[in-house]
Amino acid sequence: MFWTRLFSGIVMVVVALATMWLGGPYLAGILLLISLAGYRELTKAQKVNTAEKGFNGLEIAGLAGVVLYYAAMYIWQDTTIMLMCIVLVFMAEMFLYVALFPRYHARQVVAAVFSFLYAPVMLSFMYMTRAGRLGIYLVWLILISSWGCDTCAYCVGKLIGRKKIFPILSPHKSLEGCIGGVAGSALLGGLYAYFVIEPVVPDEKVLWVIVFICAVGALMSMVGDLAASAIKRNYEIKDYGKILPGHGGIMDRFDSVIVTAPMIYFLSVLMLHAAR
């Protein structure tokens, strides 16, 4: 299991680094695949489809919506069109709910829409960050804030973690580990800003802006991790899937990235524009 997890993790990191560096169709394509898998895992976990196999109408509408949304994002890069796609998915789910009543329960419809917003839409902000101003540099803040926070929190928690703050939801998480995760991400972000970003934009002092963005991103990454765990607790499942050997499903591995991506995007747009 250890070697399987290690090899799978290395492949995942290499693919993530390569696609984030290349951007464009490579990043959009891999995010589309991850989003489709994440959407499927969420709908299965929340029992949108009560059958053992196959897809029901709600899931098909959602999966088609994911493809449409990413096509709109890549081809037009227009937020109005992307917002229209989100509304269309919602309306399609509502139409199926009404037209086929009482085949679907309201909670299935809500779960289908929630799954679409949670994984596909939130993950798309990674592409939008990469496509924006300084995107080739700023997109790495998503990993610094999520995977960096996770690593730092784990190390600090193992060394000095004492006070358990989520004993039911996540028994191994400690207050000291959470603080270490945020502080570690902020430090990594500061070093990255000093050695990589500031030399590229010498007229803009962005170091402390990046430190703040990474700290907030780290906080949100922990929220994403805990939210994904809470869903598993609610539905009494161990993992979302088995698509990543040794790691579980897409939602098990990308839970923190999903929530961090839009936070990094919005903070980068707002704060770096103000710092110019």
N, C-alpha and C positions, 0 to 999 in steps of 0.2 A: 504493500500500500504506500509506503514512504516513497519508493522510487517512482511509482506511478504518479503520485501527487507531485513529486519534484519535476519529472519530465513534462507533465501536463502544464505545470506552472511556468516552466521555462518557455515552452512553445507559446503559451498565452501571452507572456510578457513580450516575446520577440514579435509576435503578430501585432500586438498593441502598439509597440514602439514604431514598427515599420509603417503601419497604416496612419498613425498620427503624424509621422514625419512627412509621408508622401501626400496626405490630405486628398482632396478632390474625390474622384470616383472610388478610389481604394478605401478611404475612410468611410464614405457614404455607403459603400457596398457592405463592408463588414458591420457597420452599425445597423444596417437594415436586417442582416441575418441575425444579429444579436437581439434586435428588437422583436423580430418574429418569434424567436425562441423564448424570449422573456415574456412576451404576451401569452404564448401558449402555456408556459409554466404557471403564470398567475391565474389564468382562467381555469386550469386544471385544479390548482390548489384551492380556489374559491368555489369549485364545483359549478361553474357556469354551464358545463355539460355534465349531466348526471349519468350519461351512458359510459360504459367502460372504454369504448373505442370510438374513433371517428370525431367529426366536428359537427356541431349544430349550427343553426343559422346565425346566432349571435356571434359565435367565434369566427365564422366565415366572413361576416361583415367587418369584424374587427381586424382580421388579417388582411383583407382587401384594403381597409382603411390605412393600415400601416404602410403598405406598398404605395398607395396613392400619396400619402403624406410625405414619404421620403422622395418620391419622384418629384413632387412639387418643390420640396426643399432644395434638391440638387439642380433641377432644371431652371426654376425661376428665382429661387432664393428670395422670395417675396413673402414677408410675414403675413400680409393680408390673405394671400392664397393659402398659406399654411393654416391660418386660423379658420379659413373656410373649410378646409379638409377636416379639421377637428369637429366643426359643427356638423358637417355631413355625416361623419361617423356616428355622432350622437343621434342625429335624426334617423339614420338607418336602423340603429338599435331600437329606437322608440317605435319606428314603423313596424318592425318585426314583432315587437311586444304587443302592439295594438292589433295588427292584422291577424296574428296567430293566437290571440288570447283564447283560452288560458294556458297555452302550451308552456309559456315562460313565466316564471315568477319575477316580481319586481326586483328582488335581490340578485337574480341572475343578470338582469339588464344593468343594474348599478355596478355589479362586479365586472361586467364586460367593458363598460365605459371606463371604469377606474383602472382596469388593466391596460387599456390603450393609453391613457394619460400617464400612468405610472412609469412604464418601461419605455415604449417607443418615443413618446413626445419628450420626456425628460432627457433621454439619451441623445436626442437630436441636437441638443445644445452643445454637445461636444463638437459636432461638425460645424455649427454656427460660430463657435469660438475659434476654431481653426481657420474658418473662412474670413474672419474679420481682420481688422487692423492689428498688426503684430501677432496674428493668430498662430504662426508657426512657433512663437515663443510662449504665448499665453496658454496654449492648449495643455502644456505640461503641468500647469498649476493644478489641473484636475487630478492628475495622478499624485502630485505632491500632497495635495490636501486629502486625498482618499487613502491610497495605498501607503503613503508616507505616514499619515496619522495612525493607520492601523498598525504599522510596524513599530512606531515609537510608543504607542499606547501599550502594545503587547510587552515590549521590553521593560518599560517603566513599571507596568502592573506586576510583571513577574518579579522584579527586583524589590519594589517597596510598596506594592499594592496592599492595602489593608481594608479600607472602608468600602463596602459593597453598596452601590447606589441603585442597582437594578437586580435585587436578589432573585426575583421570580422570572423576569424577562430574560436576563442575561447574568447568571450567577457569577461568572468569571470577571466581569467588568468592575473595575474599582475607580474611585474618585481620583486617586493618584495617577492611574493609567490614563484616564480621560484628560487630565491636565497635561500629562506628559505628551499625549498625542497632539493636542492643540499647540503646545509650546514647540514640540519637535517639528511640526508642519510649518509653523511660523519661522523657525530658524532655517529650515531647508529652503523655504520660499525666499527668505532674506538673502541667503547665500546665492541662490539661483539668480535673483534680481541683480545682485552686486556684480557677479562675474559674467552673466550672460545677457541680461536685458539692458542694463544701464549703458554698457559699452555700445550697444546698437542705437540707443536714443540718448546721446550724451547731453542734450539740452533739456531733458526731462528727468526730474528726480523722482523715481518711482519706487525706490527701495521700500519705504515704509508703507506705501500703498499695497505693494505685493505682500508684505508681511501681514498686513491686516486682512487682505483677501484670502490668504492661505489659512489664517487662523479661523476666520468665519467659515471657510470651506471645510475645514477639519471638523468644526462643530456640526455642520450639516451632514458630513459623511457618517458621523456617529448616529445621527438621527436616522439616516437611511439604513444603516446596519440594524439598528434596533427596530425600525418599522418593519423591515423584512422578517426579522425574527418574530415580531408580534403576530404577523399573519400566520407564520408557521405554527405558533402556539395556539392561535385561535382555531386552526383547522387540524391540529394534531398531526403534523407531518414533520419528518426529520430533515429532508432536503427537498428542494423544488424540482430536481431532476437528476439525471446521470450523464448529461451531455459532456461534462468536463470530468474526465476520470480522476478520481481522488479529491475533487473539489465540489461535486454535486452538480447543480444546475447553473444556468446563467444568472439567475437571481441570487444564488448563494455567493457568487463571486463578484458580481457587479452591483450589489445592493448599495454600497456606499458611493460608487461612481455615479449611479443614476441620479441621486439627489444632489451630489456635489456639482455636476456639470452645469445646470442652469444657474446655480448660485455664482459660480466663477464667471459665467458669461455676463450676467447682469452687473455684478460688481466691477468687472473689468471695463465694461462699456461706460458705466457711470463714473467710476473713480478715476480711471486713466484719462477720460475726456476732461474731467475737472482739473486734473494735474497738469494739463498741457499749458 
